[in-house]
Amino acid sequence: MHVHVQGQNGEAKFWLEPTIELAQCVGFSRREINDTPRLVQDYENDIRNAWLKHFPR
């Protein structure tokens, strides 16, 4: 399970399992990439629910 995060300057991919971890990043500044995991964590339940709705098991 993963999520793509897009911003004005770039894009990142984060794995959600087993823990939130950066998979790849293009274009984000060091500060943006350091702040993004917190954003993913804040919305983790919403992201997981959307993933499961899109990819039913």
N, CA, C and O atoms as a Maestro MAE file, in Angstrom:
{
 s_m_m2io_version
 :::
 2.0.0
}

f_m_ct {
 s_m_title
 :::
 protein
 m_atom[228] {
  # First column is atom index #
  i_m_mmod_type
  r_m_x_coord
  r_m_y_coord
  r_m_z_coord
  i_m_residue_number
  s_m_chain_name
  s_m_pdb_residue_name
  s_m_pdb_atom_name
  i_m_atomic_number
  :::
  1 25 0.855 -1.161 0.000 1 A "MET " " N  " 7
  2 3 0.000 0.000 0.000 1 A "MET " " CA " 6
  3 2 0.909 1.234 0.000 1 A "MET " " C  " 6
  4 15 1.847 1.330 0.792 1 A "MET " " O  " 8
  5 25 0.612 2.172 -0.902 2 A "HIS " " N  " 7
  6 3 1.428 3.382 -1.002 2 A "HIS " " CA " 6
  7 2 0.557 4.566 -1.408 2 A "HIS " " C  " 6
  8 15 -0.602 4.410 -1.793 2 A "HIS " " O  " 8
  9 25 1.142 5.738 -1.313 3 A "VAL " " N  " 7
  10 3 0.452 6.960 -1.716 3 A "VAL " " CA " 6
  11 2 1.448 7.865 -2.438 3 A "VAL " " C  " 6
  12 15 2.624 7.936 -2.082 3 A "VAL " " O  " 8
  13 25 0.945 8.552 -3.458 4 A "HIS " " N  " 7
  14 3 1.739 9.550 -4.167 4 A "HIS " " CA " 6
  15 2 1.332 10.926 -3.657 4 A "HIS " " C  " 6
  16 15 0.143 11.215 -3.521 4 A "HIS " " O  " 8
  17 25 2.304 11.761 -3.378 5 A "VAL " " N  " 7
  18 3 2.060 13.118 -2.898 5 A "VAL " " CA " 6
  19 2 2.612 14.072 -3.945 5 A "VAL " " C  " 6
  20 15 3.794 14.021 -4.283 5 A "VAL " " O  " 8
  21 25 1.747 14.944 -4.455 6 A "GLN " " N  " 7
  22 3 2.181 15.910 -5.462 6 A "GLN " " CA " 6
  23 2 2.112 17.323 -4.904 6 A "GLN " " C  " 6
  24 15 1.198 17.668 -4.155 6 A "GLN " " O  " 8
  25 25 3.080 18.121 -5.275 7 A "GLY " " N  " 7
  26 3 3.115 19.528 -4.902 7 A "GLY " " CA " 6
  27 2 3.517 20.351 -6.108 7 A "GLY " " C  " 6
  28 15 3.720 19.816 -7.198 7 A "GLY " " O  " 8
  29 25 3.629 21.641 -5.911 8 A "GLN " " N  " 7
  30 3 3.998 22.529 -7.016 8 A "GLN " " CA " 6
  31 2 5.371 22.201 -7.578 8 A "GLN " " C  " 6
  32 15 5.614 22.371 -8.773 8 A "GLN " " O  " 8
  33 25 6.269 21.731 -6.719 9 A "ASN " " N  " 7
  34 3 7.658 21.549 -7.131 9 A "ASN " " CA " 6
  35 2 8.067 20.108 -7.378 9 A "ASN " " C  " 6
  36 15 9.177 19.857 -7.848 9 A "ASN " " O  " 8
  37 25 7.190 19.149 -7.071 10 A "GLY " " N  " 7
  38 3 7.631 17.779 -7.245 10 A "GLY " " CA " 6
  39 2 6.600 16.761 -6.845 10 A "GLY " " C  " 6
  40 15 5.420 17.061 -6.660 10 A "GLY " " O  " 8
  41 25 7.091 15.535 -6.715 11 A "GLU " " N  " 7
  42 3 6.232 14.410 -6.363 11 A "GLU " " CA " 6
  43 2 7.036 13.423 -5.517 11 A "GLU " " C  " 6
  44 15 8.244 13.264 -5.695 11 A "GLU " " O  " 8
  45 25 6.334 12.767 -4.595 12 A "ALA " " N  " 7
  46 3 6.964 11.743 -3.763 12 A "ALA " " CA " 6
  47 2 6.028 10.554 -3.650 12 A "ALA " " C  " 6
  48 15 4.810 10.682 -3.777 12 A "ALA " " O  " 8
  49 25 6.620 9.406 -3.412 13 A "LYS " " N  " 7
  50 3 5.854 8.177 -3.174 13 A "LYS " " CA " 6
  51 2 6.240 7.672 -1.794 13 A "LYS " " C  " 6
  52 15 7.421 7.584 -1.460 13 A "LYS " " O  " 8
  53 25 5.227 7.339 -0.993 14 A "PHE " " N  " 7
  54 3 5.453 6.820 0.350 14 A "PHE " " CA " 6
  55 2 4.797 5.463 0.487 14 A "PHE " " C  " 6
  56 15 3.637 5.283 0.119 14 A "PHE " " O  " 8
  57 25 5.552 4.500 1.023 15 A "TRP " " N  " 7
  58 3 4.977 3.222 1.430 15 A "TRP " " CA " 6
  59 2 4.224 3.468 2.727 15 A "TRP " " C  " 6
  60 15 4.658 4.267 3.556 15 A "TRP " " O  " 8
  61 25 3.104 2.789 2.907 16 A "LEU " " N  " 7
  62 3 2.337 2.897 4.142 16 A "LEU " " CA " 6
  63 2 2.548 1.693 5.048 16 A "LEU " " C  " 6
  64 15 2.240 1.743 6.239 16 A "LEU " " O  " 8
  65 25 3.067 0.622 4.488 17 A "GLU " " N  " 7
  66 3 3.267 -0.600 5.262 17 A "GLU " " CA " 6
  67 2 4.673 -1.129 5.057 17 A "GLU " " C  " 6
  68 15 5.169 -1.067 3.931 17 A "GLU " " O  " 8
  69 25 5.331 -1.634 6.053 18 A "PRO " " N  " 7
  70 3 4.821 -1.770 7.411 18 A "PRO " " CA " 6
  71 2 4.779 -0.436 8.175 18 A "PRO " " C  " 6
  72 15 4.027 -0.305 9.141 18 A "PRO " " O  " 8
  73 25 5.569 0.538 7.757 19 A "THR " " N  " 7
  74 3 5.519 1.876 8.350 19 A "THR " " CA " 6
  75 2 5.571 2.899 7.221 19 A "THR " " C  " 6
  76 15 5.925 2.567 6.089 19 A "THR " " O  " 8
  77 25 5.222 4.129 7.528 20 A "ILE " " N  " 7
  78 3 5.298 5.198 6.524 20 A "ILE " " CA " 6
  79 2 6.765 5.456 6.221 20 A "ILE " " C  " 6
  80 15 7.541 5.808 7.109 20 A "ILE " " O  " 8
  81 25 7.140 5.277 4.954 21 A "GLU " " N  " 7
  82 3 8.538 5.392 4.542 21 A "GLU " " CA " 6
  83 2 8.613 5.952 3.121 21 A "GLU " " C  " 6
  84 15 7.848 5.549 2.244 21 A "GLU " " O  " 8
  85 25 9.529 6.871 2.908 22 A "LEU " " N  " 7
  86 3 9.731 7.451 1.592 22 A "LEU " " CA " 6
  87 2 10.267 6.397 0.633 22 A "LEU " " C  " 6
  88 15 11.262 5.731 0.918 22 A "LEU " " O  " 8
  89 25 9.596 6.252 -0.507 23 A "ALA " " N  " 7
  90 3 10.047 5.307 -1.531 23 A "ALA " " CA " 6
  91 2 10.849 6.031 -2.599 23 A "ALA " " C  " 6
  92 15 11.893 5.543 -3.033 23 A "ALA " " O  " 8
  93 25 10.362 7.205 -3.028 24 A "GLN " " N  " 7
  94 3 11.089 8.004 -4.014 24 A "GLN " " CA " 6
  95 2 10.594 9.441 -3.966 24 A "GLN " " C  " 6
  96 15 9.492 9.717 -3.492 24 A "GLN " " O  " 8
  97 25 11.407 10.331 -4.451 25 A "CYS " " N  " 7
  98 3 11.073 11.747 -4.435 25 A "CYS " " CA " 6
  99 2 11.773 12.441 -5.591 25 A "CYS " " C  " 6
  100 15 12.944 12.189 -5.874 25 A "CYS " " O  " 8
  101 25 11.023 13.330 -6.260 26 A "VAL " " N  " 7
  102 3 11.587 14.113 -7.363 26 A "VAL " " CA " 6
  103 2 11.113 15.554 -7.204 26 A "VAL " " C  " 6
  104 15 9.910 15.809 -7.161 26 A "VAL " " O  " 8
  105 25 12.043 16.488 -7.118 27 A "GLY " " N  " 7
  106 3 11.715 17.899 -7.181 27 A "GLY " " CA " 6
  107 2 11.421 18.608 -5.879 27 A "GLY " " C  " 6
  108 15 11.483 19.837 -5.836 27 A "GLY " " O  " 8
  109 25 11.103 17.891 -4.814 28 A "PHE " " N  " 7
  110 3 10.820 18.555 -3.545 28 A "PHE " " CA " 6
  111 2 12.105 19.035 -2.886 28 A "PHE " " C  " 6
  112 15 13.157 18.411 -3.022 28 A "PHE " " O  " 8
  113 25 12.010 20.143 -2.175 29 A "SER " " N  " 7
  114 3 13.145 20.620 -1.380 29 A "SER " " CA " 6
  115 2 13.312 19.719 -0.160 29 A "SER " " C  " 6
  116 15 12.408 18.953 0.176 29 A "SER " " O  " 8
  117 25 14.438 19.806 0.489 30 A "ARG " " N  " 7
  118 3 14.706 19.014 1.701 30 A "ARG " " CA " 6
  119 2 13.615 19.292 2.746 30 A "ARG " " C  " 6
  120 15 13.132 18.368 3.400 30 A "ARG " " O  " 8
  121 25 13.235 20.551 2.899 31 A "ARG " " N  " 7
  122 3 12.200 20.901 3.885 31 A "ARG " " CA " 6
  123 2 10.854 20.272 3.521 31 A "ARG " " C  " 6
  124 15 10.165 19.733 4.386 31 A "ARG " " O  " 8
  125 25 10.484 20.340 2.246 32 A "GLU " " N  " 7
  126 3 9.210 19.754 1.816 32 A "GLU " " CA " 6
  127 2 9.191 18.248 2.065 32 A "GLU " " C  " 6
  128 15 8.198 17.705 2.548 32 A "GLU " " O  " 8
  129 25 10.277 17.591 1.738 33 A "ILE " " N  " 7
  130 3 10.312 16.143 1.910 33 A "ILE " " CA " 6
  131 2 10.351 15.764 3.387 33 A "ILE " " C  " 6
  132 15 9.882 14.686 3.754 33 A "ILE " " O  " 8
  133 25 10.895 16.619 4.237 34 A "ASN " " N  " 7
  134 3 10.884 16.352 5.679 34 A "ASN " " CA " 6
  135 2 9.499 16.583 6.285 34 A "ASN " " C  " 6
  136 15 9.130 15.912 7.249 34 A "ASN " " O  " 8
  137 25 8.730 17.522 5.733 35 A "ASP " " N  " 7
  138 3 7.392 17.822 6.245 35 A "ASP " " CA " 6
  139 2 6.332 16.838 5.747 35 A "ASP " " C  " 6
  140 15 5.326 16.621 6.424 35 A "ASP " " O  " 8
  141 25 6.544 16.249 4.585 36 A "THR " " N  " 7
  142 3 5.522 15.422 3.944 36 A "THR " " CA " 6
  143 2 5.145 14.175 4.732 36 A "THR " " C  " 6
  144 15 3.957 13.851 4.768 36 A "THR " " O  " 8
  145 25 6.066 13.449 5.367 37 A "PRO " " N  " 7
  146 3 5.638 12.265 6.130 37 A "PRO " " CA " 6
  147 2 4.627 12.603 7.227 37 A "PRO " " C  " 6
  148 15 3.740 11.802 7.523 37 A "PRO " " O  " 8
  149 25 4.760 13.784 7.829 38 A "ARG " " N  " 7
  150 3 3.788 14.188 8.853 38 A "ARG " " CA " 6
  151 2 2.403 14.364 8.240 38 A "ARG " " C  " 6
  152 15 1.395 14.009 8.851 38 A "ARG " " O  " 8
  153 25 2.361 14.907 7.046 39 A "LEU " " N  " 7
  154 3 1.094 15.079 6.335 39 A "LEU " " CA " 6
  155 2 0.468 13.719 6.025 39 A "LEU " " C  " 6
  156 15 -0.730 13.518 6.224 39 A "LEU " " O  " 8
  157 25 1.280 12.802 5.544 40 A "VAL " " N  " 7
  158 3 0.791 11.449 5.257 40 A "VAL " " CA " 6
  159 2 0.285 10.799 6.542 40 A "VAL " " C  " 6
  160 15 -0.766 10.158 6.538 40 A "VAL " " O  " 8
  161 25 1.016 10.958 7.627 41 A "GLN " " N  " 7
  162 3 0.609 10.375 8.902 41 A "GLN " " CA " 6
  163 2 -0.699 10.986 9.395 41 A "GLN " " C  " 6
  164 15 -1.559 10.269 9.906 41 A "GLN " " O  " 8
  165 25 -0.860 12.293 9.249 42 A "ASP " " N  " 7
  166 3 -2.090 12.959 9.683 42 A "ASP " " CA " 6
  167 2 -3.318 12.435 8.951 42 A "ASP " " C  " 6
  168 15 -4.407 12.385 9.522 42 A "ASP " " O  " 8
  169 25 -3.151 12.045 7.694 43 A "TYR " " N  " 7
  170 3 -4.272 11.582 6.866 43 A "TYR " " CA " 6
  171 2 -4.211 10.084 6.581 43 A "TYR " " C  " 6
  172 15 -4.875 9.598 5.666 43 A "TYR " " O  " 8
  173 25 -3.427 9.364 7.350 44 A "GLU " " N  " 7
  174 3 -3.205 7.940 7.084 44 A "GLU " " CA " 6
  175 2 -4.514 7.154 7.024 44 A "GLU " " C  " 6
  176 15 -4.687 6.346 6.111 44 A "GLU " " O  " 8
  177 25 -5.424 7.355 7.940 45 A "ASN " " N  " 7
  178 3 -6.688 6.604 7.925 45 A "ASN " " CA " 6
  179 2 -7.496 6.901 6.669 45 A "ASN " " C  " 6
  180 15 -8.048 5.984 6.062 45 A "ASN " " O  " 8
  181 25 -7.574 8.160 6.271 46 A "ASP " " N  " 7
  182 3 -8.291 8.532 5.054 46 A "ASP " " CA " 6
  183 2 -7.644 7.907 3.821 46 A "ASP " " C  " 6
  184 15 -8.332 7.426 2.920 46 A "ASP " " O  " 8
  185 25 -6.317 7.922 3.794 47 A "ILE " " N  " 7
  186 3 -5.581 7.347 2.659 47 A "ILE " " CA " 6
  187 2 -5.839 5.850 2.576 47 A "ILE " " C  " 6
  188 15 -6.116 5.326 1.497 47 A "ILE " " O  " 8
  189 25 -5.751 5.159 3.705 48 A "ARG " " N  " 7
  190 3 -5.987 3.713 3.731 48 A "ARG " " CA " 6
  191 2 -7.413 3.377 3.286 48 A "ARG " " C  " 6
  192 15 -7.620 2.446 2.508 48 A "ARG " " O  " 8
  193 25 -8.386 4.132 3.778 49 A "ASN " " N  " 7
  194 3 -9.778 3.892 3.393 49 A "ASN " " CA " 6
  195 2 -9.983 4.104 1.897 49 A "ASN " " C  " 6
  196 15 -10.688 3.327 1.253 49 A "ASN " " O  " 8
  197 25 -9.377 5.143 1.342 50 A "ALA " " N  " 7
  198 3 -9.493 5.404 -0.097 50 A "ALA " " CA " 6
  199 2 -8.821 4.286 -0.892 50 A "ALA " " C  " 6
  200 15 -9.344 3.853 -1.918 50 A "ALA " " O  " 8
  201 25 -7.673 3.824 -0.423 51 A "TRP " " N  " 7
  202 3 -6.958 2.729 -1.089 51 A "TRP " " CA " 6
  203 2 -7.831 1.472 -1.131 51 A "TRP " " C  " 6
  204 15 -7.976 0.835 -2.174 51 A "TRP " " O  " 8
  205 25 -8.404 1.130 0.020 52 A "LEU " " N  " 7
  206 3 -9.219 -0.087 0.102 52 A "LEU " " CA " 6
  207 2 -10.495 0.032 -0.730 52 A "LEU " " C  " 6
  208 15 -10.978 -0.963 -1.270 52 A "LEU " " O  " 8
  209 25 -11.030 1.216 -0.832 53 A "LYS " " N  " 7
  210 3 -12.206 1.428 -1.682 53 A "LYS " " CA " 6
  211 2 -11.836 1.254 -3.164 53 A "LYS " " C  " 6
  212 15 -12.603 0.686 -3.942 53 A "LYS " " O  " 8
  213 25 -10.651 1.751 -3.537 54 A "HIS " " N  " 7
  214 3 -10.198 1.681 -4.928 54 A "HIS " " CA " 6
  215 2 -9.713 0.273 -5.297 54 A "HIS " " C  " 6
  216 15 -9.919 -0.187 -6.420 54 A "HIS " " O  " 8
  217 25 -9.068 -0.403 -4.341 55 A "PHE " " N  " 7
  218 3 -8.529 -1.750 -4.548 55 A "PHE " " CA " 6
  219 2 -9.132 -2.709 -3.524 55 A "PHE " " C  " 6
  220 15 -8.452 -3.108 -2.579 55 A "PHE " " O  " 8
  221 25 -10.409 -3.085 -3.701 56 A "PRO " " N  " 7
  222 3 -11.037 -3.971 -2.703 56 A "PRO " " CA " 6
  223 2 -10.319 -5.309 -2.611 56 A "PRO " " C  " 6
  224 15 -9.830 -5.846 -3.605 56 A "PRO " " O  " 8
  225 25 -10.270 -5.816 -1.423 57 A "ARG " " N  " 7
  226 3 -9.596 -7.112 -1.180 57 A "ARG " " CA " 6
  227 2 -10.539 -8.246 -1.364 57 A "ARG " " C  " 6
  228 15 -10.153 -9.404 -1.203 57 A "ARG " " O  " 8
  :::
 }
 m_bond[227] {
  # First column is bond index #
  i_m_from
  i_m_to
  i_m_order
  :::
  1 1 2 1
  2 2 3 1
  3 3 4 2
  4 3 5 1
  5 5 6 1
  6 6 7 1
  7 7 8 2
  8 7 9 1
  9 9 10 1
  10 10 11 1
  11 11 12 2
  12 11 13 1
  13 13 14 1
  14 14 15 1
  15 15 16 2
  16 15 17 1
  17 17 18 1
  18 18 19 1
  19 19 20 2
  20 19 21 1
  21 21 22 1
  22 22 23 1
  23 23 24 2
  24 23 25 1
  25 25 26 1
  26 26 27 1
  27 27 28 2
  28 27 29 1
  29 29 30 1
  30 30 31 1
  31 31 32 2
  32 31 33 1
  33 33 34 1
  34 34 35 1
  35 35 36 2
  36 35 37 1
  37 37 38 1
  38 38 39 1
  39 39 40 2
  40 39 41 1
  41 41 42 1
  42 42 43 1
  43 43 44 2
  44 43 45 1
  45 45 46 1
  46 46 47 1
  47 47 48 2
  48 47 49 1
  49 49 50 1
  50 50 51 1
  51 51 52 2
  52 51 53 1
  53 53 54 1
  54 54 55 1
  55 55 56 2
  56 55 57 1
  57 57 58 1
  58 58 59 1
  59 59 60 2
  60 59 61 1
  61 61 62 1
  62 62 63 1
  63 63 64 2
  64 63 65 1
  65 65 66 1
  66 66 67 1
  67 67 68 2
  68 67 69 1
  69 69 70 1
  70 70 71 1
  71 71 72 2
  72 71 73 1
  73 73 74 1
  74 74 75 1
  75 75 76 2
  76 75 77 1
  77 77 78 1
  78 78 79 1
  79 79 80 2
  80 79 81 1
  81 81 82 1
  82 82 83 1
  83 83 84 2
  84 83 85 1
  85 85 86 1
  86 86 87 1
  87 87 88 2
  88 87 89 1
  89 89 90 1
  90 90 91 1
  91 91 92 2
  92 91 93 1
  93 93 94 1
  94 94 95 1
  95 95 96 2
  96 95 97 1
  97 97 98 1
  98 98 99 1
  99 99 100 2
  100 99 101 1
  101 101 102 1
  102 102 103 1
  103 103 104 2
  104 103 105 1
  105 105 106 1
  106 106 107 1
  107 107 108 2
  108 107 109 1
  109 109 110 1
  110 110 111 1
  111 111 112 2
  112 111 113 1
  113 113 114 1
  114 114 115 1
  115 115 116 2
  116 115 117 1
  117 117 118 1
  118 118 119 1
  119 119 120 2
  120 119 121 1
  121 121 122 1
  122 122 123 1
  123 123 124 2
  124 123 125 1
  125 125 126 1
  126 126 127 1
  127 127 128 2
  128 127 129 1
  129 129 130 1
  130 130 131 1
  131 131 132 2
  132 131 133 1
  133 133 134 1
  134 134 135 1
  135 135 136 2
  136 135 137 1
  137 137 138 1
  138 138 139 1
  139 139 140 2
  140 139 141 1
  141 141 142 1
  142 142 143 1
  143 143 144 2
  144 143 145 1
  145 145 146 1
  146 146 147 1
  147 147 148 2
  148 147 149 1
  149 149 150 1
  150 150 151 1
  151 151 152 2
  152 151 153 1
  153 153 154 1
  154 154 155 1
  155 155 156 2
  156 155 157 1
  157 157 158 1
  158 158 159 1
  159 159 160 2
  160 159 161 1
  161 161 162 1
  162 162 163 1
  163 163 164 2
  164 163 165 1
  165 165 166 1
  166 166 167 1
  167 167 168 2
  168 167 169 1
  169 169 170 1
  170 170 171 1
  171 171 172 2
  172 171 173 1
  173 173 174 1
  174 174 175 1
  175 175 176 2
  176 175 177 1
  177 177 178 1
  178 178 179 1
  179 179 180 2
  180 179 181 1
  181 181 182 1
  182 182 183 1
  183 183 184 2
  184 183 185 1
  185 185 186 1
  186 186 187 1
  187 187 188 2
  188 187 189 1
  189 189 190 1
  190 190 191 1
  191 191 192 2
  192 191 193 1
  193 193 194 1
  194 194 195 1
  195 195 196 2
  196 195 197 1
  197 197 198 1
  198 198 199 1
  199 199 200 2
  200 199 201 1
  201 201 202 1
  202 202 203 1
  203 203 204 2
  204 203 205 1
  205 205 206 1
  206 206 207 1
  207 207 208 2
  208 207 209 1
  209 209 210 1
  210 210 211 1
  211 211 212 2
  212 211 213 1
  213 213 214 1
  214 214 215 1
  215 215 216 2
  216 215 217 1
  217 217 218 1
  218 218 219 1
  219 219 220 2
  220 219 221 1
  221 221 222 1
  222 222 223 1
  223 223 224 2
  224 223 225 1
  225 225 226 1
  226 226 227 1
  227 227 228 2
  :::
 }
}
